Structures are given as C-alpha cells and as structure tokens.
Amino acid sequence: MRTGDHLYDYSVAWIDLMATGTNMGRSVLTRGRFASAEEAAPKIGADPYKYNAGELVSAPPFMPAGLLNKLSIRAFNELWFRKAPVERRDEIQSIPTFFHPLDMVRGWNRIYGPAGFLQWQFVIPFDATSTLSTIVEEISQSGCTSFLAVLKSFGEGNAAPLSFPAGGWTLALDIPAGVPGLGPLLDRLDDLVVGVGGRIYLAKDSRVRPELLPEMYPRLDEWKAVRERVDPNRRMMSDLARRLGL
C-alpha cells in the first residue's frame, strides 16, 4: 500500500476481516488524486465540482435482528472481494462516489438492526506494521463480524491537543452491537494500540478505558487547561466527556 503512495492524494483499502488462513488480510486497494476540471468534465458533467450525493437505494425502515451474522458477512465479503477488478486505472469518479460510497444507500445504518452498531478506529505509526497484522489476525480469529473495515494511509494532524490524525495507518471498523466477547477483544486491541504509541478516535468512541487516555493523547493537560479557562463551570458537557473525564 505504501509503494507508489506519493503519486496519489488518497489511499484506502477495504479489508476482509472474516478471511482466515492464507486469505487473512486480503483487501481491495483504491487510490485517487484530484482530477482537473478538464479531466473530470467529460465524465462527470458540465459542473464537475458540484457535490451531488445521489442515493441509489434505500434500506428498509425495519430490519430483523441478526441479519448481519458470520454467514451473511462472510458471503458478502467473498462477493465484494471477487467482484473487484484485478487492476483498474484512470477512472474518473465523483466526490461522493469516492469518499462517501455508503451515502448512496439511504439509511444504511439500519442494516445493523435495532441493536445498532459500534465504531472503532485507531491510528498507529507506519513502522508498527507487525502490530497492525496482529490486530487484523486477532479480529479475524475472534469471529467478531465486520463487513466494513477500512484501512487508510494517514497524514499528519493539526496543532490541536486532541487532534486524532498522525502519520501512520488508521483502521476503522463498524461492528454490530452486542457481539459476544466484543468488549474484552477491543480492550486487548486498545492495549496493543497504546503500546506502539497509537490512539483511538474519540469522535467514534463509546467504550475506551479512561486510564488509557493520557497515553493516547499526551497533550491532554493542554486541553484541560483550555477547558478550565473557557468553561470552568462545565456548562458544556457531553456523555463522552463525563465518561473520560474530559
């Protein structure tokens, strides 16, 4: 994934986390760069920079519990992997097609059923590839079902104390809520992430242990100093802030 990365603005891979054995870690890699107006206009239309997130289908308003299980996700992943071309180049895509493909399905979150889903995303340094492999292996062997697993090559973040991005690998998962053993599994994976200097994406978090936060975000005290100055009476408080002591 790193080979030739400098030629593109974006690199993203869908990973089959249900694959095991010699197929473990198989993926579909997509890379892209911004096209010029001259390149895009013949394919996209007269206004190639217009954002038009068209919806192709709509998920049913009610989905049965258990629709996403090991068998259904394994079948979906197999079909998704096999339908991908071995190689395809110079294709012009619209912004929503490339960046937000799920938005083409209205109410896509409903496919997880009434229990909903849990999101988990982390970033680790580029040189921590062995840890990335271990995480993928643990998830694959655990049987925790996720058909949406996205690996990206990350650039640096900004100067904010709690900025999530950092140069490295970021893996994002959507997992059906209530999967047996999911909590202990993610706790173990959190420890692996922290062990190599990585961190969890707080905007998607709903369960990380508060004691790990100072290791993930070493500039946490800077954030707290700003909070004390701007909102000493804690008028603005989220459930995330209460849980993590932010």
N, C-alpha and C positions, 0 to 999 in steps of 0.2 A: 504493500500500500504506500510505502514511503518512496519507492522507486518512481522517479519522474514527477513527484508531488509538486515540485517547484514550477511545473508548467501549467498548473491549474489553480483556480481560486478556491475550489472546494473539493474535498474527497470524503466520501461517505460509503459505508459498506453495510448491507443487511446481512446478519449472521444467523445461521440456522442453529439455534441453541438446543434443538431436540436431537441433532445428529450426534452419534457416538462412534467409537472405534476409529477407523481410518477416515471417516467422513466428518469427524469432530472439527468444528471451526470453519466449515465450508461457508462461503459467502458470495454475495453478488456486489461487486465494486462499481460505484458510479462516481465519475469525476466531471467537473464542469468549470467553465470560466464564463465571464460575462461576454456576450456577443455584442458586436457593434450594431448600430441601427441598420446599417447596410446589410449585414449578415442576417439579422433577425426579420426584417420587414417582409421578405418574400414568403417566409414560413408562418410567421405569427400574425401578420396583418399590417394595416396602414399605421397603427399606433403600437409598436412592439413593446413599449414600456408601460402600457396600460395594465393595471392589475385586475384580472378578471378570474376570480376563483370559482369557476363554474362547477356545479355539482352534477355528477353523472347519475347517481342513485341515492336513495335514502334508506337508512336502516329502519326496520320495523319499529314501531313505538314500544313494543314489548318483546323482549327476548327471553326464552326459557333459561332457567338456571342450569349451569353445567354444559351449555352449548360448547364452550371452549374447554376442552379436556385434552389429555395426552394424545388420544387417537385423532381428533379433529385437527389439532395444531400440527401434529406430525404429518398428516396428509396435506394440509395447506402448505407447510414448509417445503415438502417434497415437490409439489406442483410449482411453487414460486421459484424454487431453485432451477427446476428443469425448463421452465419457460424462458429463463433469462438467456439471451444470446451469448455465445462464447466471446464474441467481440462485436462492438458497435461503436462507430466513431462519427464525429461531425454532425450529430443530431441536434437540431435546434428545438429547445423546449421553452415553454412559458415559465415565468417565475413561480406561480403556484404549482405547476406540474413538477418542477424540480425540487422546490423547497418544502412544499406542503401537500404531498400526494394524498394524505388521508382526508384532507378537506374536500376532496371530490365526492366523499361519502357523507351525506348529511347525517348527523347523529351517530358517527362511527363508534363513539364510546358506548353506545347501547348494546353492542355485540357482546360486551362482558357480562351482561345480565344484571339483575337487580343488585347484586353484591358489589358491582363496580370493579375497579382495578387499582393497583398500586404502581406508582412510578418510582424507579430507582436509577440514578445517573451519577457517575463518578468521573474524575479525571486523574490520571497518573502520568508521571514523566515518560518521555519517549523511550528511555533506557530501561523501563520496567516491563519489558515485553514478557518476561517469564511470569511475572505476577498477573498480567493480562491473560496469559494462557491458562494459568491456574484457576482464575476466576471463571473463564469460559468452561473449563473442564468440570469445575465443581457444579456449576449451574446445569450443564448437560447431564451429569451423573445423578443430580438430585431429583430430576423429573419435574421440577417446577416449570410449568408451562408458560412460554412466552413466544408468540409469533412475531412480536415487534421488538427486535433487538438491533440497535443501530450503533455502529462504530464510526467515529469521526476522528480525523486528524485536526487537533485544536491549535489555534494560535494563542498569543498572549492575551491576558485580560487587561482591564484598565487599572487605574490607581486606587480604586475604592477598596476599603479594608475588607469587605466581604465579597469582592469580585470572585466569581467562580472560575472563569476560564484561566487556563495556564497552558503553556506549550506542552503537548503530550497527547495521549489517547483518551478519548471520552466514550464511554459505552452507556447507552440509555436503554432501559427495559420498561415495558408495560406488562405487568403480571396480574392475572385475575386475583382479586382479593380472596382471602380465606384458604389459599392453598396450604395443605398440611406441611408443617416444618419450614414455612417461608421465613418467619421471624428469626429463628436461630440461624438459618442459612445466611440471611443478609447481615446479621450481626457478625458472623465469621468473615464475610466478604468485606465489611466495613473495616475490620481489623487489618486485613490484607492491604486495603487501600491506604490506610493511615501509615502502615509500616513502610511504605515506599514514598511517603511524602505527598500523597494524593488527598483528595477531598470529595465530599458528597455535594451534589447540587441542592442547596437548601430550598430553592423555589419549587422543587418537586418532592421534597422530603415530608414524610409523615411518621417516621419511626426511629431515626438515628438516635443513639445514646448521647445525652448532653455532655458527658465527660470526654467525648472524642472531639468536641467542637474546637477547643483551643489548639489541638494538634492539627486539625484540618485547616483552621483559619488562624495562623499565628498573629495576625494583626487584630484579633478580636477586641483587645483592650482599647484600640483606637476607636473602634465602632462604639464601644460602651461609653467612651469619653464624649463622643458626639451626642449620643443619646442623652447623657446626663445634662449636657448643655442645652440641647434643643427641647427635650421633653422630660424634665426632672420629675414630673408628677405622673408619668406613664399614662397620658391621655390616649396615646396611640399604641394599642397593644393587640397583637394577633395571637391565635392559638399556637402558632409556631414559636413566637417569642416567649410565651408562657412556658411551653414545654422545654425549650432550650435555654431559658434564662437570658434572652437577648435584650 
